[in-house]
């Protein structure tokens, strides 16, 4: 590839959402509600219109009669299902095959398997490394934030979807993978051995004697209750300030966001949902008698990869004046998906509602604007600098 083709632009870290995490499954869902729980919205609307499949059958019969090659009917059917759903034109409404469903289920529970320990996202026309995790193969090999993913095991993948690249990089612990990146127009190749990644959804530590930092990587089923289990230790430490780090958190279960918010808000409205499927608004409230942090100074760190359930948390605490937001404008995913299990083991994830903050503000496609904008660049990341955290500690 010529150097001109790989010309890079300087961008801030929030320019696009992280679409996949290589130690997670590709396509991690945000803001979902399983249909096996009580539905978000009321009953479902049945359509009195049927679809005639004669045109689709005509295409298939013409293809089968004229195609000079072999194909599997099952592949055609799967492709038709995906095409049907994609025709809706909503990036969050997707059809998942059996294998994709299994990977999706694992991702929501942190069953990450083995990988090289990097976060990737689509930015400036290429899938790039967003950050490398400490004490993981990519970090130790010298992979840097901003690197363009070019080849995996000598196969060109730079035109692939980000989730496909993530899947290609994952594998069994102990297996080798060769990753070629492009940095400043030059190719660089790294040999790495995949390792099992420990991926808890929440953890905490202390900065000095008066500050606790709670980091959330996703909203798993038990993430809110996990943070609640930290509360006594945090309060007993005598902290005067909590920094809630939601950077790079793409969301997860809304019920987990509710549980987390219940540590700050006592039975208050946290979410408004509106849908064409329901004539009334659907309101969600925090739990009562759990607001242990209600009077603790709180700062929330966000960036362009903070999405959905994370934005529900940030938006609610901002509306109630319970937190100061520092960082970069969030991604802006103000929609909710139902996850419908289909009869053949496949899954349909479908957008069922739009959500709004307690004050009725929408963040869809606009995101949450921080109270204090602080940008982290690739250079900051690669040199272990964190201006956003520094600003939160000094606030």
Number of C-alpha atoms within 10 A of each C-alpha: 9 8 13 8 8 16 12 18 9 9 13 14 22 23 18 17 23 26 22 25 28 27 29 28 25 23 20 20 23 24 27 24 23 15 13 10 9 9 14 19 19 13 9 9 9 6 6 5 6 6 5 8 8 9 9 11 11 11 11 14 12 11 11 14 9 8 10 8 6 7 10 7 11 9 10 12 12 15 13 13 16 16 13 13 17 15 9 10 10 11 10 17 20 22 24 21 19 14 11 16 18 15 20 20 15 16 23 23 19 20 18 21 21 22 31 28 27 26 21 27 26 20 21 14 10 19 27 25 24 25 23 23 15 11 9 19 21 23 18 14 14 13 22 22 24 27 24 28 25 24 20 19 16 12 11 12 18 19 13 14 16 25 21 13 23 25 19 16 22 25 19 13 15 13 13 17 20 15 21 23 23 22 20 14 17 12 17 15 18 16 14 19 19 24 21 18 20 13 15 16 21 19 14 15 12 15 13 9 11 14 20 23 22 19 21 24 22 32 28 24 18 18 25 23 16 17 20 20 11 15 15 11 11 23 15 8 14 12 18 15 22 23 25 21 25 25 24 26 26 28 30 27 25 24 21 24 28 22 23 24 27 26 22 24 27 17 16 17 18 25 22 21 22 19 18 11 13 16 10 12 13 16 15 18 18 23 19 12 11 18 18 16 20 15 12 15 15 23 25 27 25 31 32 24 27 31 33 32 28 32 28 28 23 29 26 24 23 21 15 15 10 20 22 19 25 25 25 28 24 30 29 21 27 24 25 27 23 22 23 16 16 13 7 8 12 17 20 20 22 21 19 22 21 18 25 21 23 22 15 12 15 20 24 18 12 13 22 27 19 20 15 17 15 21 18 18 19 21 13 14 18 17 11 9 14 14 16 22 20 11 16 24 17 7 11
